[in-house]
Amino acid sequence: MKLIVCPSCGEEIVLKDLYDGMEIRCELCNAVLLYENNKFILLDTNEEFEPEDLEKDFEEEEFEEEEEFEEEYEEYYEE
């Protein structure tokens, strides 16, 4: 399973499978990406994106959320 971000709006898209010719639709902005030849193609503009450019790590996001929570917790209880 992969997590990518929509190049149009930044919304997270979960991919359970990835194969040549696959169409991916963003549920937020309805942008359509086509996966061909190891690249994502945004059909609205024909822009090409490398998978590494759109991939997002699950662990990275969880760590950022934990760090944010800790900062808010410390600010709240310092007052």
VENQUIGI-V531594 format. One record per pair of residues at least 24 apart in sequence whose C-alpha atoms are under 8 Angstrom apart, sorted by the first residue. I is the first residue (numbers start at 1). GAP is how many residues later the second one is. D is the distance in whole Angstrom. If there is no record, write none. Layout:
I_GAP_D, I_GAP_D
This chain:
2_53_7, 2_54_8, 3_52_6, 3_53_5, 3_54_7, 3_55_7, 4_50_5, 4_51_4, 4_52_5, 5_49_5, 5_50_7, 5_51_7, 6_25_8, 6_48_7, 7_35_8, 7_47_7
